[in-house]
Amino acid sequence: MTEYFLLSPDLVHAIVPIISTVANVLAQLVCVRYIGLSYYRSVVVGFVLGGVLTGGAECLYFYWNGMESLPLAFFNIANYCLLGFGYFSFINIGKTALRVRMLTEMKNSQNGLTLAEILAIYNARNIVDIRVDRLVRNGQLDRTNGRFYSRMSITLAIAITIDLFKLVVFGKDARMTAPDRPQE
């Protein structure tokens, strides 16, 4: 069987998660730049495409090698999921982290920024208003009688997944807790 491959089949099998992650990244770039999908939808499309590629490669390898390939198949699927999560975390940090955005804004300012200018750009009320408006517009929040309620969405599923990862890693609920709310 080896004569049909430029590389050893075992080596190719071992790098399937890396190849799938590259496909994930390229698919996201194509979806955003050329197809016009939103950021989060492109992330999902890229991740699913890489997952299908990983799953297909594992099925093919299983067909060729039988049960002995199952442990590496599970390992590769887990690796792809972790690489995909790492990629998402890396690209998402610049989109969501206020410190990163502030540093970028200051880097792009030739004369630096005064505290008043920073506060004008990053007014907490404006940031919350913009984010809540975006969440309502995207169907991620419902507003009823002046109160907001979350709806199931890709972003909420990602938040739940991140909370689960934190629970597994830290062994406790690692979410930021909201200050005590007045009882109704």
N, C-alpha and C positions, 0 to 999 in steps of 0.2 A: 504494500500500500504506500510506503514511503516514497517510491519513485515518482508518484504523481504530484508531490509537493516540493516546492523550492526549499521549504523549511520542514523540519520534523513536525508531524501532526501533533505531537505532544506539546511542542513549543507554541504552535499556532493556537492550540486549545488553551494554553495557559495565558495567552495575551488577549483572549476574546473580550474580557471586560474592558481592556484599554481600547481596543478597536471599537467596541460598542459606545464607549464614552466619547471618542472622537466623532462618531456618527451622531451622537446626541448633540454635541456642540455645533457641528455643521448643520444639522437639521434646524436647530434653533436659529442660527444665523440666517439661513435661507427663509425660514418662516417670518422672521421680523423684517428683514431687508427687502425681500422680493415678493413675498406673498401678502405681507401687511398684517399678520396676526399680532395680537397684543403680546406684551412681554410674558405674562403668565401662561397664556395658551401656547406660546411657542416653547416654553419650558416643558410643558406637559407633552406636547407633540414630540419634542426631542427625546425626552425620557422614555416615552412609549416606544418610539422607533428603536432606540438603543436596546430597550428591553426585548423587543421582538427579535432583533438581531442576536442578542445573547441567547434567548430561548431557542431560536432556530439553529444556532451553532451547536447548542447543547443537545438538541434532538438529533442532529446529524451525527454528532460524535457518539451519542448513545447508540444510534443505528449501526455505526461501524464497530463499536467496542463493547456494547452490551452493558451489563450491570457494573462492571469494574469502573466505568466512567461516572457513575452517580455521585460519589463524594466530591469529585472535582467540579461536577456540574452545579451542585449546591453551593460550593465555594465560589464559583464564578458568578452565579446569580447574586449571591450576597455581596461579592466584591463590586459588581456593577451597580447594585443599589447604593452601596456606600460611596462609590466614586460619583454617582449621579447626585447624591445628597451633598457631597463635598463641593461639586461644581456649582450646584444651586446656591449653596451658602456663600461661596466665593463671589459669584456674580450678584447676589442679592445684597451683599454688605454695602456696596456703593449706592444702591438704590434706596436703602432703608436707614442706614446709619447716619444720624445727624452729624456726628463728629467728622465722618469722612466727607460728607457734603460741605460742611463748614470749611474744612481744610482745603478742599478743592476750590471753593469760592474765593478763599483768601489767596491761594496760589495764583488764581486767574486775575486777581486785582493787582494792577501795577503799583498803586500807591498804598496798598494795605487797606484795611477796613477799620473804622472806628467802632467802638462799642455801640453807638447809636445806629450805625449802618447795619451792624450784625443783628441787633434787635429788630430793626425794621424788616430785614430779610427773614429772620427766624423768630418772629413773634409767635409765641406758643398758641395764642388764640387763632391766628391765621393758619398755622400748621394743622391744628385740630379741625378747623372749619374745612380746609381743603381736603384733608383725609376723609372726614365723615362724608362730605359731598361726593367724593370719588367712590366710596364704599356704597352709598345709596344709589348713585348712577349706575354702578356695575352690578347692582342686584345682590350685593353681599350683606347689606343691612336693610331692614324695614323700619320705617318710622310710623308709629301709631300713637296718637294722643301725646305727642311730644317726647316719646320714649323710643329708643333704638333697640332693635332686636337683631341678632345675627342670623343669617341664613346660611345653609350649607353651600359652600363654594370651594373652589380649588384652594384659595388662600386659607380658608378655615381648615380644610383638610391638611394643608401643609403645616399650619400652626399646631394642630392636634398631633401630627407626626413628630414635629420638633419637640413638643411636650413629652411624647412617649420616649423619644431618644434621650432626653434629659432625665426622665424618670429612670430609664435603664442605666444610664451612665452614673448619675448622682445618687440614685437610690431613694429619692424623695421627690416631692413636688417642687420643681425648680422654677416654677413660674413666678413672675413678679406679682406681688400681691397688691391689690388696690387698697387705698386707705379705707378705714371703716366708713361705711355709708350709713346715712341716717336711716333708721327703720321707718317703714311706711305704715 
